[in-house]
């Protein structure tokens, strides 16, 4: 269980009676200028009558004015970094006496950093073999394949079957539908149930059959399920792959010949693998960093992180076509299950922020502008429009925080002691 008690603070604040009376007189004067009472001209109601008749409103306005002001001053005097909104209790408000109250809140923890510049991590620069380059080029050929329509006949292995299908049983939520799905009959990545039932079908023929999906299938709503489909064979096609030669390379882009294409593919694969390997190493590095440091975390941060994790999980369910309300998930239990993860993520964030402060890592305007340009390019929208949208949504500070975190992680990775992974 994370230590959240160490982040709790309590301040007892006392406001001098003369300050309370001064503020009370100001509130009474404001009310006197506004209220209308029978028998009195505007602004001429006796202050004593205002005080007695509007005592509750006066109390409320005085507290609203004085409590935040004096609490802020006390917090600044104590040099506290408050998390969330303080809870005000034990308010003592009596004429001629000091106004007293108690404020309870959480503060960001003090973190004593250990040596974070020499953390040992397993890492080695990934290599790319000739065989792997060949496989990538084959996938590029597959992407550039042409599909030729064949005259009607029974489906055979190696054919591309063009089908229209709709699930009729076995899957929760909306049915699975696809009006023009191409299936490579007999291929390794085509489920055997599809291949077996499509073999021998002719264009125009309709059929119903079951398809059993493996437990580790990529779509969660289908994994491990037996789904019944209504299938119509719309046609048969033949896949023709382009020849792998210099002309193929030039057709792809700015490549002189096939050898240059191979080198560019190899470099791209190496960069991809290096990025993934570095990300994995950074994740392990952060795990070690968290393990190295013991400090309390504010409960408000933990609760916020749990909510973020739950929101992400809900988004995943929606993306898979599931209605979270029908998933029968006990979200209270789920939140409890996510707590340890949330605590570690909060600790990681606080540590990275503390390291960034010590290393004086900041985000430049150019870095922020470049990130916005990249986002605009991905969305194929004008940079100015994307910037305006981000500013209105309050996303610019979050983007800056992500960039600062990335720079901090890069520093940690570069200064880490890297050892070869155990074989």
C-alpha positions in Angstrom: 0.0 0.0 0.0 1.4 3.4 -1.0 2.2 5.9 1.7 -0.2 8.8 1.1 -0.4 9.9 4.8 3.1 11.4 4.5 1.7 14.0 2.0 -1.1 15.2 4.2 -0.8 18.6 5.9 -3.0 20.6 8.3 -2.8 24.3 8.9 -4.6 26.2 11.7 -5.1 29.8 10.6 -6.2 32.7 12.7 -7.3 36.1 11.2 -7.1 39.1 13.6 -10.6 40.4 14.7 -9.8 43.9 13.3 -9.3 42.3 9.8 -12.6 40.4 10.1 -14.4 43.6 11.2 -12.9 45.6 8.3 -14.1 43.0 5.8 -17.5 42.7 7.5 -18.0 46.5 7.2 -17.1 46.3 3.5 -19.7 43.6 2.9 -22.3 45.4 4.9 -21.6 48.6 2.9 -22.0 46.7 -0.4 -25.3 45.2 0.8 -26.6 48.5 2.1 -26.1 50.0 -1.3 -28.0 47.2 -3.0 -30.9 46.1 -0.7 -34.3 47.6 -0.8 -36.4 47.5 2.4 -39.8 49.0 3.0 -39.7 52.3 4.9 -36.1 53.1 3.9 -34.7 55.1 1.0 -32.0 53.3 -1.1 -28.7 53.2 0.7 -30.2 54.5 4.0 -30.9 51.1 5.7 -29.2 51.1 9.1 -26.0 49.0 9.2 -27.3 47.2 12.3 -30.4 46.1 10.5 -28.3 44.9 7.6 -26.1 42.9 10.0 -29.1 41.2 11.7 -31.3 40.6 8.7 -28.5 39.4 6.3 -26.2 37.7 8.9 -25.9 34.4 6.9 -25.0 36.1 3.7 -22.5 38.4 5.4 -20.9 35.4 7.0 -20.7 33.6 3.7 -19.1 36.6 1.8 -16.6 37.4 4.6 -15.5 33.8 4.7 -15.2 33.7 0.9 -13.1 36.8 0.9 -10.8 36.1 3.9 -10.3 32.3 4.0 -8.6 31.9 0.6 -6.5 35.1 1.0 -5.1 34.1 4.4 -4.7 30.5 3.6 -2.7 31.4 0.5 -0.5 33.6 2.5 0.1 30.9 5.1 0.8 28.3 2.4 3.3 30.7 0.8 4.9 31.4 4.2 5.3 27.7 4.8 6.6 27.2 1.2 4.1 24.3 0.6 3.3 22.9 -2.9 -0.4 22.1 -2.5 -2.1 19.3 -4.4 -5.8 19.7 -5.1 -8.3 21.8 -3.2 -7.9 22.2 0.6 -10.7 21.1 2.8 -11.8 23.8 5.3 -13.1 22.7 8.7 -13.5 23.9 12.3 -14.5 27.4 11.3 -14.9 29.8 14.3 -16.6 33.0 13.4 -17.8 35.2 16.3 -18.1 39.0 16.6 -15.1 40.6 18.2 -13.0 37.4 18.0 -10.4 36.1 15.6 -11.7 34.1 12.6 -10.2 30.7 13.0 -10.3 27.7 10.6 -8.4 24.5 9.8 -7.2 23.7 6.3 -6.4 20.1 5.4 -4.7 19.3 2.1 -2.0 17.2 0.4 1.4 18.5 -0.8 3.9 17.2 -3.4 6.5 15.1 -1.6 10.1 16.0 -1.0 12.2 13.7 -3.1 15.9 13.0 -2.3 17.3 11.8 -5.6 19.7 8.9 -5.7 22.4 8.6 -8.4 20.2 8.4 -11.5 23.1 8.8 -14.0 24.6 5.4 -13.7 21.7 3.0 -13.7 22.5 -0.4 -15.3 20.2 -1.5 -18.1 20.3 -4.3 -20.7 20.6 -2.9 -24.2 22.4 -3.5 -27.4 22.0 -1.9 -30.8 19.8 -4.2 -32.9 21.0 -5.7 -36.1 19.2 -6.5 -39.3 20.0 -9.6 -41.3 19.8 -10.0 -45.1 17.0 -12.5 -44.7 15.0 -10.0 -42.7 15.5 -7.4 -45.5 14.3 -10.0 -48.0 11.2 -10.6 -45.9 10.4 -6.8 -45.7 10.8 -6.5 -49.5 8.4 -9.4 -50.0 5.9 -7.6 -47.8 6.3 -4.5 -50.0 5.8 -6.7 -53.1 2.6 -8.0 -51.4 1.4 -4.4 -50.9 1.9 -3.7 -54.5 0.2 -6.8 -55.8 -2.5 -6.6 -58.4 -5.6 -8.7 -58.1 -7.0 -10.0 -61.4 -10.6 -11.1 -61.6 -11.0 -14.8 -62.7 -13.9 -16.3 -64.6 -16.5 -18.1 -62.3 -15.4 -21.5 -61.1 -15.1 -23.4 -57.8 -12.7 -21.9 -55.3 -9.3 -23.5 -55.1 -6.3 -23.1 -52.7 -4.3 -20.1 -53.6 -7.3 -18.2 -54.8 -8.3 -14.8 -53.4 -12.0 -15.2 -52.4 -14.0 -12.0 -52.4 -16.8 -12.4 -49.9 -19.6 -10.5 -48.2 -20.1 -11.7 -44.7 -22.2 -10.9 -41.6 -22.1 -12.5 -38.2 -25.4 -14.1 -37.1 -24.4 -15.7 -33.8 -21.6 -16.0 -31.3 -20.5 -12.4 -30.8 -21.7 -9.7 -28.4 -22.6 -6.2 -29.5 -23.2 -5.2 -33.1 -22.8 -7.8 -35.8 -19.5 -8.1 -37.7 -20.1 -7.0 -41.3 -17.9 -6.6 -44.3 -19.3 -6.2 -47.8 -16.0 -7.0 -49.6 -13.5 -9.0 -47.7 -10.6 -10.6 -49.5 -9.4 -14.0 -48.1 -6.3 -15.8 -49.3 -7.7 -19.3 -49.4 -5.2 -21.8 -47.8 -2.8 -19.1 -46.7 -1.2 -19.4 -43.2 -2.9 -16.2 -41.9 -6.4 -17.3 -43.1 -8.3 -19.2 -40.4 -8.7 -22.9 -41.3 -12.5 -22.7 -40.9 -12.7 -20.1 -43.6 -10.5 -22.1 -46.0 -12.4 -25.3 -45.5 -15.8 -23.8 -46.0 -14.8 -21.6 -49.0 -13.1 -24.4 -51.0 -15.5 -25.5 -53.8 -17.9 -22.5 -53.5 -18.7 -20.7 -56.7 -19.4 -17.0 -57.2 -23.0 -16.1 -56.2 -23.3 -19.0 -53.8 -24.3 -18.3 -50.2 -23.4 -20.4 -47.1 -23.6 -20.3 -43.3 -20.8 -21.8 -41.2 -19.0 -21.5 -37.9 -15.5 -20.0 -37.4 -13.6 -20.6 -34.2 -11.1 -17.9 -33.3 -8.0 -18.7 -31.3 -7.7 -17.6 -27.7 -4.9 -15.2 -28.6 -6.7 -13.6 -31.5 -6.0 -9.9 -31.9 -9.6 -8.7 -31.5 -10.8 -9.3 -27.9 -14.4 -9.6 -28.8 -13.6 -12.5 -31.1 -10.8 -14.2 -29.2 -11.7 -17.8 -28.2 -15.3 -17.5 -29.6 -17.1 -19.6 -32.1 -18.9 -17.2 -34.5 -21.5 -18.1 -37.1 -21.4 -16.2 -40.4 -23.6 -15.8 -43.3 -21.2 -15.7 -46.3 -21.8 -14.8 -50.0 -19.0 -15.5 -52.5 -18.9 -12.4 -54.7 -15.9 -13.4 -56.9 -12.5 -15.0 -57.3 -9.3 -13.2 -58.0 -5.7 -14.1 -58.7 -2.8 -12.2 -57.0 0.0 -11.1 -59.2 3.2 -9.9 -57.6 5.6 -7.4 -59.3 9.1 -8.6 -60.2 11.7 -7.6 -57.7 14.2 -5.6 -59.8 15.6 -2.1 -60.4 12.4 -1.0 -62.2 10.4 -2.1 -59.2 12.7 0.0 -56.9 12.4 3.1 -59.2 8.6 2.8 -59.3 8.5 2.9 -55.5 10.2 6.2 -55.2 13.5 8.0 -55.3 15.8 5.0 -55.6 18.4 4.5 -58.3 18.2 0.7 -58.2 17.3 -2.4 -56.2 20.5 -2.2 -54.1 19.7 1.3 -52.9 16.2 0.2 -52.0 17.7 -2.7 -50.0 20.0 -0.3 -48.1 17.1 2.2 -47.4 14.9 -0.7 -46.2 17.7 -2.0 -43.9 18.3 1.5 -42.4 14.6 1.9 -41.8 14.3 -1.4 -40.1 17.3 -0.7 -38.0 15.8 2.6 -36.9 12.5 1.0 -36.1 14.2 -1.7 -34.0 16.4 0.8 -32.3 13.5 2.9 -31.3 11.6 0.0 -29.9 14.7 -1.4 -28.1 15.3 2.1 -26.6 11.7 2.4 -25.5 11.9 -1.0 -23.8 15.2 0.0 -22.1 13.7 3.3 -21.0 10.7 1.5 -19.4 13.0 -0.8 -17.5 15.1 2.2 -16.5 12.1 4.0 -15.1 11.1 0.8 -13.2 14.5 0.7 -11.6 14.3 4.4 -10.9 11.0 3.9 -9.0 12.4 1.0 -7.1 15.4 3.1 -6.0 13.3 5.8 -4.3 10.9 5.6 -1.4 8.6 8.5 -0.9 4.9 9.2 -0.2 2.5 10.1 -3.0 -0.5 12.3 -2.9 -3.8 10.4 -2.9 -5.2 13.0 -5.3 -2.6 12.1 -7.9 -3.2 8.3 -7.4 -7.0 8.8 -7.8 -6.4 10.9 -10.9 -4.1 8.2 -12.4 -6.6 5.4 -11.7 -9.3 7.4 -13.5 -7.0 7.9 -16.5 -6.2 4.1 -16.6 -10.0 3.3 -16.4 -10.7 5.8 -19.2 -8.1 4.2 -21.4 -9.6 0.8 -20.7 -13.1 2.1 -21.6 -11.7 3.5 -24.9 -10.1 0.2 -25.7 -13.5 -1.6 -25.2 -15.2 0.9 -27.4 -12.6 0.6 -30.1 -13.2 -3.2 -30.1 -16.9 -2.5 -30.8 -18.0 -3.4 -27.2 -20.5 -1.5 -25.1 -18.8 -1.1 -21.7 -22.2 -1.2 -20.0 -22.7 -4.7 -21.4 -19.3 -5.9 -20.4 -20.4 -6.5 -16.8 -17.2 -5.1 -15.4 -17.0 -4.3 -11.7 -15.2 -1.0 -12.0 -14.7 -0.6 -8.3 -12.7 -3.8 -8.2 -11.0 -2.7 -11.4 -9.9 0.5 -9.8 -8.6 -1.4 -6.8 -6.7 -3.7 -9.1 -5.2 -0.7 -10.9 -4.0 1.0 -7.7 -0.5 -0.4 -7.5 0.1 0.4 -11.2 -1.2 4.0 -10.7 1.1 4.5 -7.7 4.1 3.5 -9.6 3.1 5.7 -12.6 2.7 8.7 -10.3 6.0 8.0 -8.7 7.7 7.8 -12.1 6.1 11.1 -13.2 7.2 12.9 -10.0 10.8 11.5 -10.3 11.1 12.5 -13.9 9.9 15.9 -13.1 12.3 16.3 -10.2 15.2 15.1 -12.4 14.2 17.6 -15.1 14.3 20.4 -12.5 17.7 19.4 -11.3 19.1 19.1 -14.9 17.4 22.4 -15.9 15.6 20.6 -18.8 13.2 22.9 -20.6 11.2 22.9 -23.7 12.1 25.4 -26.4 9.6 27.2 -28.6 11.1 25.5 -31.6 10.6 22.1 -30.1 7.0 22.8 -29.4 6.4 24.3 -32.8 8.0 21.2 -34.5 5.7 18.9 -32.5 2.6 20.8 -33.6 3.8 20.7 -37.2 4.2 17.0 -37.0 0.7 16.6 -35.6 -0.7 18.8 -38.3 1.1 16.8 -41.0 -0.3 13.5 -39.6 -3.8 15.0 -39.5 -3.3 16.7 -42.9 -4.6 20.0 -41.5 -3.1 23.5 -41.5 -0.6 24.2 -38.7 -2.4 27.4 -37.6 -5.7 25.6 -37.3 -4.2 22.7 -35.3 -2.4 25.2 -33.0 -5.6 27.1 -32.4 -7.5 23.9 -31.6 -4.8 22.8 -29.2 -4.7 26.2 -27.5 -8.5 26.3 -27.0 -8.4 22.8 -25.6 -5.6 23.6 -23.2 -3.4 20.9 -24.7 -0.2 23.0 -25.3 1.0 22.6 -21.7 0.4 18.8 -21.9 2.4 18.6 -25.1 5.2 20.6 -23.5 5.2 18.2 -20.5 5.5 15.2 -22.8 8.4 16.7 -24.7 10.2 17.5 -21.4 9.6 14.0 -20.2 11.0 12.6 -23.4 14.1 14.8 -23.1 14.6 13.6 -19.5 14.3 10.0 -20.5 16.8 10.5 -23.3 19.2 12.0 -20.8 18.7 9.0 -18.4 19.2 6.5 -21.3 22.3 8.2 -22.6 23.9 8.3 -19.1 22.9 4.7 -18.2 25.4 1.9 -18.0 24.4 -0.4 -20.8 25.2 -4.2 -20.6 24.4 -6.9 -23.2 21.2 -8.9 -22.5 21.7 -12.3 -21.0 21.4 -14.9 -23.6 
